[in-house]
Amino acid sequence: MKTKKIQCMVCEESPIVTLPALDTMNDGEEVYCPVCDKWLATAYDHLLYKNQQYWECEDDTYFIQETGEIIKNYPIKHIS
């Protein structure tokens, strides 16, 4: 399985975080930014849905309703 990399866009250092392999994580385990301790992703393992494993990540777009503007890479950036 391909490794997933995300980048925290909240703290000044903006570290790139490589998420662990899903088979090493328990259902509901979370990953936080090592610098600012912001939540980045949660591992899920759904046994009832064909044993599907996936990462739920913080949304990387922000929609400003008043202006209709979409801000990308906020507050994380998906690297791969």
Kinemage of the C-alpha trace (Angstrom):
@kinemage 1
@onewidth
@group {chain A} dominant
@subgroup {mainchain}
@vectorlist {calphas} color= white
{ca met a 1} P 0.000 0.000 0.000
{ca lys a 2} L 1.275 3.460 -0.909
{ca thr a 3} L 2.297 5.723 1.964
{ca lys a 4} L 0.253 8.852 2.421
{ca lys a 5} L 1.990 12.142 3.155
{ca ile a 6} L 0.314 15.303 4.353
{ca gln a 7} L 1.679 18.652 5.414
{ca cys a 8} L 0.483 20.704 8.368
{ca met a 9} L -0.244 24.239 7.184
{ca val a 10} L -1.076 25.649 10.641
{ca cys a 11} L 2.314 25.936 12.290
{ca glu a 12} L 5.208 27.984 10.956
{ca glu a 13} L 7.471 24.988 10.363
{ca ser a 14} L 4.837 23.220 8.193
{ca pro a 15} L 6.236 19.705 8.675
{ca ile a 16} L 5.464 16.923 6.209
{ca val a 17} L 3.989 13.954 8.074
{ca thr a 18} L 4.062 10.425 6.671
{ca leu a 19} L 1.010 8.573 7.930
{ca pro a 20} L 1.762 5.054 9.235
{ca ala a 21} L 0.600 2.003 7.272
{ca leu a 22} L -3.065 1.364 8.022
{ca asp a 23} L -2.452 -2.266 8.978
{ca thr a 24} L -0.316 -1.051 11.900
{ca met a 25} L -3.043 1.253 13.237
{ca asn a 26} L -6.102 0.485 15.340
{ca asp a 27} L -9.550 1.709 14.357
{ca gly a 28} L -9.953 5.290 15.552
{ca glu a 29} L -6.268 5.984 16.216
{ca glu a 30} L -5.343 9.577 15.425
{ca val a 31} L -2.239 11.300 14.080
{ca tyr a 32} L -1.297 14.805 15.194
{ca cys a 33} L 1.219 17.363 13.957
{ca pro a 34} L 4.502 16.798 15.826
{ca val a 35} L 5.030 20.569 16.183
{ca cys a 36} L 1.671 22.197 16.957
{ca asp a 37} L -0.294 19.068 18.048
{ca lys a 38} L -3.100 19.759 15.574
{ca trp a 39} L -5.270 16.788 14.552
{ca leu a 40} L -4.347 15.653 11.040
{ca ala a 41} L -5.924 12.243 10.421
{ca thr a 42} L -7.801 9.297 11.909
{ca ala a 43} L -7.397 5.637 10.869
{ca tyr a 44} L -10.573 3.662 10.185
{ca asp a 45} L -11.079 -0.057 9.694
{ca his a 46} L -14.662 -0.942 8.774
{ca leu a 47} L -15.171 -4.661 9.226
{ca leu a 48} L -18.775 -4.493 8.028
{ca tyr a 49} L -17.825 -2.888 4.717
{ca lys a 50} L -15.466 -5.455 3.158
{ca asn a 51} L -12.784 -4.759 5.779
{ca gln a 52} L -12.041 -1.401 4.176
{ca gln a 53} L -9.249 0.631 5.761
{ca tyr a 54} L -8.790 4.321 5.090
{ca trp a 55} L -7.527 7.594 6.534
{ca glu a 56} L -9.955 10.383 7.314
{ca cys a 57} L -7.953 13.585 7.010
{ca glu a 58} L -8.627 17.183 7.899
{ca asp a 59} L -10.307 18.957 4.981
{ca asp a 60} L -7.799 20.726 2.742
{ca thr a 61} L -10.197 23.332 1.334
{ca tyr a 62} L -12.093 26.104 3.053
{ca phe a 63} L -15.146 27.790 1.531
{ca ile a 64} L -15.926 31.396 2.496
{ca gln a 65} L -19.674 31.575 2.042
{ca glu a 66} L -19.927 35.373 1.994
{ca thr a 67} L -17.504 35.816 -0.922
{ca gly a 68} L -17.732 32.390 -2.586
{ca glu a 69} L -13.943 32.062 -2.307
{ca ile a 70} L -12.313 28.645 -1.913
{ca ile a 71} L -8.981 28.520 -0.099
{ca lys a 72} L -6.886 25.455 -0.981
{ca asn a 73} L -4.322 23.692 1.268
{ca tyr a 74} L -6.026 24.907 4.425
{ca pro a 75} L -5.222 23.721 7.077
{ca ile a 76} L -3.387 20.736 5.571
{ca lys a 77} L -1.881 19.954 2.202
{ca his a 78} L -2.045 16.491 0.645
{ca ile a 79} L 1.454 15.676 -0.673
{ca ser a 80} L 0.859 12.103 -1.876
